[in-house]
């Protein structure tokens, strides 16, 4: 089981990986397409 919480009731934590981070790059065209879909 993989979780983002510091503990899980009734379970033993066998490995703590520390802080995990990620990056997302969004283009302006994505927002145009998203709002065009909302409008229609």
Secondary structure, 3 states (H helix, E strand, C coil): CCCCCCCCCCCCCCCCCCCCCCCCCCCHHHHHHHHHHHHC
